[in-house]
Amino acid sequence: MRAWALKSRPAGTPVADNFQMIEATDAPLGEGEYRITNSWLSVDPYMRGRMNDVKSYAP
């Protein structure tokens, strides 16, 4: 599968060079698990704060 990954932490406004498309292997599904396919990717303003290398309330 292909996935977008953070390549480097932005200094200021994120640019295309901060991201990369990677090839990743699908993990085996466990009992009762499902695999879905996304049709859309949303980039919301709150995500900018998650790109910083700081402790956060979210894992």
Buried (B, 14 or more C-beta within 10 A) or exposed (E): EEEEEEEEEBEEEBEEEBBEEEEEEEEEEEEEEEEEEEEEEEEEEEEEEEBEEEEEEEE
